[in-house]
Amino acid sequence: MFKLLLRDNGAVHVCGHRGHSIGAPENTLAALAAVTANGGTSAEIDCMLSRDGEIVLMHDDFLDRTTSGHGLVSAANLADIKKLDAGAWFAPRFAGERVPTLREAIEHADRTGLSLVIEVKEFRNIGGLVGRLAEMVRETDVADRAVFISFDHAFLKGLKERLPGIRTEGITHARHADLAAVARAADLDSVSVEHMMFSPADARALHAIGVAVRLHFQRPEEYARFAAAGLDLLAEVRPWLAAGLIDTISGDDVAFLAAMVAG
């Protein structure tokens, strides 16, 4: 089972953002495999709904950026999406990589022991997506394997009411005056916080009510740029980790994160 809290898990989770997306094409099985290969324990993935009601791993509304296709994901059937190349845009060695379905990602996670952080990106056919998720909750172990996340905390509250037994995580990109109150209002199990918006006091307040903290990082080159100018933005992270204030760290470069946790 995916244990969200450090105190239950015994170790900080290392989570690849869209998989190990610095080293493999995002939201593909290759990116998920690269998470494990680089020392990660969980992967954040994005979900959209195809025209014929299948949940596929895709961050954008459009196919154009990360596949050989064009147009809206929601306007394409799964069979047509499966014909697209989802790897060549990233590097020639990934040519032929396909867009996976959520079910395929769950099956991969079962085989490898990977936990999933599933972001719902669908915004048009929410009812259709929730219906498909309900089927997967009944038919697979995804409720134990994953946490469902979104910027839309009201949606997450409703999703948990519709699918009892799932866990949810609210994404934040700003510091709230009372983050624990935000978590309570939406009945969240975890909160995602941007590194530069992190507060130890917020983490303690969240842990006090049993809510986990995922701290999200930028790519290593961003921190290297500051370090070259004499400012170590990661200096405080080590004491935070040592104090048990962080349950998961996430970002595009899993190896970079795993090294941070290892100290």
PyMOL commands that set and color helices and strands:
alter all, ss='L'
color gray80, all
select helices_A, chain A and resi 6-9+29-37+73-75+78-81+92-94+102-112+126-139+142-145+153-162+179-186+195-197+200-208+220-228+237-242+254-262
alter helices_A, ss='H'
color red, helices_A
select strands_A, chain A and resi 13-17+42-49+55-57+115-120+146-150+168-171+190-194+212-216+248-251
alter strands_A, ss='S'
color yellow, strands_A
deselect
rebuild
show_as cartoon
